[in-house]
Amino acid sequence: MSTILEGQHITKQFASEGNNGPLTVLDNTSITIEKGSVVTVSGVSGCGKSTLLHILGGLDEPDSGSVLWNGKSIYKMGQEELAQFRNTNLGFVFQFHHLLPEFTALENIMMPALIKGESPQQVEERAMSLLEEFGIPGRAEHRPTQLSGGEQQRVAMARALVNDPDLILADEPTGNLDEKNSDILLSLLFDLREKEDVSILLITHEKDIAKQSDMIYELSKGKLHEV
Ligand SMILES: Nc1ncnc2c1ncn2[C@@H]1O[C@H](COP(=O)(O)OP(=O)(O)OP(=O)(O)O)[C@@H](O)[C@H]1O
């Protein structure tokens, strides 16, 4: 197996209110994601899981430490190169789907590939096949408000996949779903490993979900511990 993403000695602090000094959310901690694996990070609310995901996904620079993508340091890239890197290699799924309300499910899924400049016809085929893979081909022309929460999250996952990313970063993707929809979404997510040949970083506070992963880290007091 080869390493696809590595966070090395990452430290991140935020200014805190009052006289307590800065809040150290990540404290010289490291993580490795192997190609084709599902890595879960769990930990209590507020321990810094989202901060870690943002740093590993090129959305928020650490105070110190580095993030290596196939051995290349992503925060040494310029802003434009970094944005292009994210759009090409990574797919994000958040707890709140952030679908664009004025566009249909199909259009939402197509958007990242159109921004990349791909041909609309090919992109539409890819988007439709993802809707089929996720069991909701009949929802292509619906707008987000016309979809259930579980369907919206599946559309968000399809959007994350449209550019054939190598890594999906999912931040509490089931946080807003009931148990049934949560199970459906997770089994779709875990199936992606084989079907779409992606690695997955999954952030969750639910321990049961973590059990299905190849590697589990617990984040506590700024440090990641292998479980
Ligand atoms: N931009 C910011 N400025 C100041 N403090 C921040 C900022 N972002 C996060 N924090 C603080 O850093 C800590 C970690 O936040 P983070 O969202 O990473 O935790 P989390 O483990 O993902 O929490 P949850 O499970 O509740 O989503 C929290 O105390 C939060 O208030």
The ligand as an ORCA input file, in Angstrom:
! r2SCAN-3c Opt
* xyz 0 1
  N     -12.127     29.779     13.345
  C     -12.115     29.518     14.667
  N     -11.824     30.511     15.541
  C     -11.783     30.264     16.878
  N     -12.036     29.055     17.437
  C     -12.327     28.048     16.605
  C     -12.396     28.217     15.173
  N     -12.714     27.032     14.616
  C     -12.843     26.145     15.628
  N     -12.615     26.751     16.819
  C     -12.624     26.094     18.152
  O     -11.748     24.981     18.080
  C     -12.300     23.881     18.789
  C     -12.418     22.677     17.856
  O     -13.465     22.911     16.897
  P     -13.861     21.828     15.796
  O     -15.029     22.351     15.042
  O     -12.666     21.453     15.030
  O     -14.294     20.593     16.721
  P     -15.099     19.256     16.357
  O     -14.424     18.151     17.084
  O     -15.239     19.130     14.889
  O     -16.504     19.545     17.020
  P     -17.984     18.966     16.645
  O     -17.897     17.475     16.801
  O     -18.856     19.620     17.678
  O     -18.283     19.424     15.251
  C     -13.614     24.351     19.370
  O     -13.403     24.737     20.702
  C     -13.978     25.537     18.509
  O     -14.757     26.464     19.217
*
